């Protein structure tokens, strides 16, 4: 399944500067706010990659002319690799459906794109709604990013196209975002971009603040142990496994 209508405002000839790639699966409730908040721009294309939604996600997406819609088997890494292969931008931005991006974030991406030394980065983290406990969690996440250089996928991982393809894109198993970040760190310093991106705090609100935070840290520790003591995580991602792969 593919609908290719051109990104919002794409009146200019030539490839876009920025490709925003959004993996989706039953995201009807998020799409209207997400796509409605992304400003039209001639240097930006938006690609949705659906993993087999069974609700009205695709009907909702079709209401936004200019958004490109692709389909793949489910799996966030596979979906994002599929979007990257279909994209044309110099800067690839991998955006979660419950994260909000606006004009100020696009300006920050343009500034980084103009710097030849920029290889990869992610935006500072924020959670909505703005509650005291969530502000404390937000500070902890941003501290982790500054000290350890470990942003996660809900911070809109951003990679220069040539570097992304050289590393073979994402792995097709979890945690695909953390795996890519750790491989990127061997080639470039990940920059923490501003302004912060707002992400829904639904996991913390549904599962509890302490439990969710501890699960995140345990997930990180387990993955790092796997990388040290096993050979499950090679130096390249699974881009070549995507049908019609290229770069």
C-alpha positions as CSV (number, residue, x, y, z in Angstrom):
1,X,0.0,0.0,0.0
2,X,1.4,3.4,-1.0
3,X,-0.2,6.8,-1.4
4,X,2.3,9.4,-2.6
5,X,0.8,12.9,-2.9
6,X,3.9,15.0,-2.1
7,X,4.7,16.6,1.2
8,X,2.9,19.7,2.5
9,X,4.0,22.8,0.6
10,X,6.4,20.8,-1.6
11,X,6.1,23.2,-4.6
12,X,9.8,23.6,-5.1
13,X,11.7,21.3,-7.4
14,X,14.4,19.0,-6.2
15,X,14.7,16.7,-3.2
16,X,13.5,17.9,0.3
17,X,16.0,18.9,2.9
18,X,14.2,17.1,5.8
19,X,12.3,13.9,5.7
20,X,10.0,13.2,8.7
21,X,9.3,9.5,9.0
22,X,6.5,8.4,11.3
23,X,5.8,4.7,12.0
24,X,2.1,4.2,12.9
25,X,-0.1,1.4,14.0
26,X,-3.7,2.2,15.2
27,X,-2.9,5.8,15.9
28,X,-6.1,7.4,14.8
29,X,-6.4,9.4,18.1
30,X,-2.9,10.9,17.7
31,X,-2.7,11.6,13.9
32,X,-5.0,14.6,13.8
33,X,-3.0,16.6,16.4
34,X,0.3,15.4,15.1
35,X,-0.2,16.2,11.4
36,X,-2.1,19.3,12.1
37,X,0.8,20.7,14.1
38,X,3.4,20.1,11.4
39,X,3.7,23.3,9.4
40,X,3.7,23.1,5.6
41,X,7.2,23.8,4.2
42,X,8.7,23.3,0.7
43,X,11.9,21.7,2.1
44,X,10.1,19.1,4.3
45,X,8.4,15.9,3.4
46,X,6.3,13.7,5.7
47,X,6.1,10.0,5.4
48,X,3.8,7.7,7.3
49,X,4.6,4.0,7.4
50,X,1.6,2.0,8.6
51,X,2.3,-1.4,10.2
52,X,-1.2,-2.8,9.5
53,X,-3.7,-0.6,11.4
54,X,-7.1,-2.1,12.0
55,X,-8.8,1.1,13.1
56,X,-9.4,4.2,10.9
57,X,-5.8,5.4,11.1
58,X,-5.4,5.4,7.3
59,X,-8.7,7.2,6.7
60,X,-7.6,9.9,9.2
61,X,-4.2,10.2,7.5
62,X,-5.8,10.6,4.1
63,X,-7.5,13.8,5.3
64,X,-4.0,15.5,5.2
65,X,-3.1,16.2,1.5
66,X,0.5,16.0,0.8
67,X,1.4,13.3,3.3
68,X,2.9,10.2,1.8
69,X,1.5,6.9,3.1
70,X,3.4,3.6,2.9
71,X,2.7,0.2,4.3
72,X,4.9,-2.5,5.7
73,X,4.8,-5.5,8.1
74,X,4.5,-4.4,11.7
75,X,7.7,-3.6,13.6
76,X,8.9,-0.1,14.3
77,X,12.5,-0.7,13.0
78,X,11.2,-2.2,9.8
79,X,8.7,0.6,9.3
80,X,11.3,3.3,9.9
81,X,13.7,1.6,7.5
82,X,10.9,1.4,4.9
83,X,10.3,5.1,5.3
84,X,14.0,6.0,5.0
85,X,14.2,4.0,1.8
86,X,11.3,5.9,0.3
87,X,12.5,9.3,1.5
88,X,14.6,11.9,-0.3
89,X,15.8,14.2,2.5
90,X,19.3,14.9,3.5
91,X,18.2,14.9,7.2
92,X,16.1,11.9,8.4
93,X,13.9,12.6,11.4
94,X,12.2,9.6,13.0
95,X,9.1,10.9,14.9
96,X,6.8,8.9,17.2
97,X,3.1,9.5,16.7
98,X,2.5,10.7,20.3
99,X,5.3,13.3,20.0
100,X,4.6,16.9,18.8
101,X,6.8,18.8,16.5
102,X,6.3,22.4,15.3
103,X,7.9,25.3,13.3
104,X,10.6,26.0,15.9
105,X,11.8,22.4,15.7
106,X,12.0,22.5,11.9
107,X,14.1,25.7,12.2
108,X,16.5,23.9,14.6
109,X,16.8,21.0,12.1
110,X,17.6,23.4,9.3
111,X,20.4,25.0,11.4
112,X,21.9,21.6,12.0
113,X,21.6,20.6,8.4
114,X,23.6,23.6,7.4
115,X,26.5,22.5,9.6
116,X,28.6,19.9,7.7
117,X,29.9,18.5,11.0
118,X,26.4,17.5,12.1
119,X,25.9,13.7,12.0
120,X,23.1,12.9,14.4
121,X,21.1,14.2,17.3
122,X,17.8,14.2,19.1
123,X,15.6,16.8,20.8
124,X,15.5,17.6,24.5
125,X,12.6,15.8,26.3
126,X,9.4,17.0,27.8
127,X,6.2,15.3,28.9
128,X,2.6,16.4,28.8
129,X,0.6,17.1,30.9
130,X,2.8,19.4,32.9
131,X,2.7,17.8,36.3
132,X,5.4,18.2,39.1
133,X,6.3,14.5,39.1
134,X,6.6,14.5,35.3
135,X,8.8,17.6,35.4
136,X,11.2,15.6,37.7
137,X,11.2,12.7,35.2
138,X,11.9,15.1,32.4
139,X,14.9,16.6,34.2
140,X,16.3,13.0,34.7
141,X,15.9,12.1,31.0
142,X,17.6,15.3,29.8
143,X,20.4,14.7,32.4
144,X,20.9,11.2,31.0
145,X,21.1,12.6,27.5
146,X,23.7,15.3,28.4
147,X,25.9,13.1,30.5
148,X,25.7,9.7,28.7
149,X,24.6,10.8,25.2
150,X,21.7,8.3,25.3
151,X,18.5,9.8,23.8
152,X,15.6,7.5,23.1
153,X,13.3,7.2,20.1
154,X,10.6,9.5,21.6
155,X,13.0,12.4,21.2
156,X,12.9,12.3,17.4
157,X,16.2,10.7,16.5
158,X,17.7,12.7,13.7
159,X,20.4,11.4,11.4
160,X,22.2,12.6,8.3
161,X,21.1,10.4,5.4
162,X,24.6,9.2,4.4
163,X,25.5,8.1,8.0
164,X,22.1,6.4,8.5
165,X,22.5,4.3,5.4
166,X,26.2,3.6,6.1
167,X,25.2,2.1,9.4
168,X,22.5,-0.1,7.8
169,X,19.6,1.8,9.4
170,X,17.6,0.3,12.2
171,X,17.6,-3.2,13.6
172,X,14.2,-5.0,13.1
173,X,13.9,-6.0,16.8
174,X,13.7,-4.0,20.0
175,X,15.2,-1.8,21.2
176,X,15.9,-0.5,17.7
177,X,16.3,3.1,18.9
178,X,18.8,2.4,21.6
179,X,20.8,0.1,19.3
180,X,21.0,2.8,16.6
181,X,22.1,5.4,19.2
182,X,24.9,3.2,20.5
183,X,26.1,2.5,17.0
184,X,25.9,6.2,16.1
185,X,28.0,7.2,19.1
186,X,31.0,5.4,17.5
187,X,30.9,7.7,14.6
188,X,29.6,11.1,15.8
189,X,28.6,13.1,18.9
190,X,24.8,13.1,19.2
191,X,23.6,16.7,19.7
192,X,20.8,17.6,22.1
193,X,18.6,19.9,20.1
194,X,16.2,22.6,21.4
195,X,13.4,23.5,21.9
196,X,12.2,20.3,23.7
197,X,9.7,18.0,22.1
198,X,6.5,17.3,24.0
199,X,5.7,13.6,24.3
200,X,2.6,12.0,25.9
201,X,3.1,10.8,29.4
202,X,0.4,8.1,29.0
203,X,2.8,5.2,29.9
204,X,3.8,6.9,33.2
205,X,0.2,7.8,34.0
206,X,-1.1,4.3,33.2
207,X,1.7,2.2,34.7
208,X,3.0,4.5,37.4
209,X,5.9,6.9,37.6
210,X,8.3,4.7,39.6
211,X,7.5,1.5,37.7
212,X,7.8,3.0,34.3
213,X,11.1,4.8,35.1
214,X,12.6,1.7,36.6
215,X,11.5,-0.5,33.7
216,X,13.3,2.0,31.3
217,X,16.5,1.8,33.3
218,X,16.3,-2.0,33.6
219,X,15.7,-2.2,29.8
220,X,18.8,-0.1,29.2
221,X,21.0,-2.3,31.5
222,X,19.8,-5.5,30.0
223,X,20.5,-4.3,26.5
224,X,24.0,-3.1,27.4
225,X,24.7,-6.5,29.0
226,X,23.5,-8.2,25.8
227,X,25.9,-6.1,23.7
228,X,28.8,-6.9,26.0
229,X,28.2,-10.6,26.5
230,X,26.5,-11.8,23.3
231,X,26.8,-11.3,19.6
232,X,23.1,-10.5,19.0
233,X,23.7,-6.9,18.0
234,X,26.0,-6.5,14.9
235,X,27.5,-3.3,13.8
236,X,25.0,-2.8,11.0
237,X,21.2,-2.6,11.0
238,X,18.7,-4.6,9.0
239,X,18.1,-2.2,6.1
240,X,19.1,-4.9,3.6
241,X,16.3,-7.0,4.8
242,X,13.7,-4.5,3.5
243,X,12.3,-5.6,0.1
244,X,13.6,-3.3,-2.6
245,X,16.4,-2.0,-0.2
246,X,18.8,0.6,-1.4
247,X,20.2,3.9,-0.4
